[in-house]
Amino acid sequence: MTTPVVKPFLPNISSYMKYVSRAFDKGYLTNRGPLLQELEVRLAEYLGVKNVICVANCTLGLQVLYKALNLKGKVITTPFSYVATRSSLEWEGITPVFADIEAHSWNIDPRNVLLSSWKDVSAVLGVHVYGNPCDLVELNRIAQKKNVPVIYDAAHAFGVKYQGKSILSFGTASVLSFHATKLFHTGEGGSIVTDDDELSEVIRELISFGTVDGANQDRLGINAKMSELHAAMGLSVLDELPSILSKRRVVFEEYHERLGSSFIMQKIEDATTYNYSYCPILFQTEAKLLECVSALESISVYPRRYFYPSLERFSSQSLVDCKIADKISKRILCLPIFPSLSIDSVHKISNVVSRYS
Ligand SMILES: *Cc1c(COP(=O)(O)O)cnc(C)c1O
């Protein structure tokens, strides 16, 4: 049996079919149907936020958000993230300016944001890497001082709280990913979250071809809607969320128990209520990491080098050297974590990994 790094969570099939049959009964498959509306209401309640706008995926959600905020020129962001953080900007003709990360949280370092070249910068885009909150307060302060919005790629941050408050309520808006491999999912999907009602209306218009109630408006739009069938998946996954979280927590804590004293783990502050979405560990050298990967692969365990290489490396025109991101991305490995992973497997994996500390 092979063990991948992540495995899509499959909800109870009859529960899923019950939601799907509601779509069949109504003959309504998309265009903000009843299932989607129910999902948005339940998510807003669960997450403790005001506006949840479900979209086709996180990448499109980010692009729609840039358009809604009229971002242009440059955006300061982190080099230590998934490629979509970068490509979503470039697809919209925006140049990413990379600010190096903090050595302990692995998130964008506000000091480097401040030190960046601010010419033509229209926003700051943070990423809560592996669900660990960015320095929310400091980023907000800098953005206010520079009079630009701060927004978040919150693809990993479903359900995370900071000082008891949803981290999605910090900044102008955040975008979640509901891809099949994420903690909470709809197969493919995502959502834009914002406390700003006006922005929320603009986003709703943009994701539906720039129309309101089917009528054309002046705004240029796109199709980034989520269908009823995806919403049905989301509703049935949401029903099982407490058990998903508790199973992940057990896996996460077991890895930390077994490996926490010999490897550097991501520093998560006490004020954070974490979601156990990933289990990254840092090796002393890239060589040790590579040896460990081969050893794991020989027992059919497939960890992933998230995120490697560092995003500033993709560009020949990158002007900023991100030394910490570069160093960390070469030495970081995400261990398998998903609700159905057995403790026995966690022990086997930990035994192999511990030989490479
Ligand atoms: C998964 C991921 C995305 C992309 O999400 P999609 O829903 O697949 O578009 C973007 N950013 C980060 C950090 C991710 O991990």
The ligand as an SDF file (V2000), in Angstrom:
LIG
                    3D

 15 15  0  0  0  0  0  0  0  0999 V2000
   -3.4160   24.9730   -3.1760 C   0  0  0  0  0  0  0  0  0  0  0  0
   -2.8900   26.3630   -3.1840 C   0  0  0  0  0  0  0  0  0  0  0  0
   -3.3450   27.3340   -4.0970 C   0  0  0  0  0  0  0  0  0  0  0  0
   -4.2130   26.9830   -5.2570 C   0  0  0  0  0  0  0  0  0  0  0  0
   -5.4860   26.5740   -4.9060 O   0  0  0  0  0  0  0  0  0  0  0  0
   -6.4950   26.0810   -6.0370 P   0  0  0  0  0  0  0  0  0  0  0  0
   -7.8060   26.0330   -5.3120 O   0  0  0  0  0  0  0  0  0  0  0  0
   -6.0340   24.7140   -6.4630 O   0  0  0  0  0  0  0  0  0  0  0  0
   -6.4710   27.0640   -7.1360 O   0  0  0  0  0  0  0  0  0  0  0  0
   -2.9030   28.6400   -3.9610 C   0  0  0  0  0  0  0  0  0  0  0  0
   -2.0290   28.9900   -2.9930 N   0  0  0  0  0  0  0  0  0  0  0  0
   -1.5470   28.0910   -2.1130 C   0  0  0  0  0  0  0  0  0  0  0  0
   -0.6150   28.5600   -1.0470 C   0  0  0  0  0  0  0  0  0  0  0  0
   -1.9370   26.7380   -2.2100 C   0  0  0  0  0  0  0  0  0  0  0  0
   -1.4150   25.8340   -1.3770 O   0  0  0  0  0  0  0  0  0  0  0  0
  1  2  1  0
  2  3  1  0
  2 14  2  0
  3  4  1  0
  3 10  2  0
  4  5  1  0
  5  6  1  0
  6  7  2  0
  6  8  1  0
  6  9  1  0
 10 11  1  0
 11 12  2  0
 12 13  1  0
 12 14  1  0
 14 15  1  0
M  END
$$$$
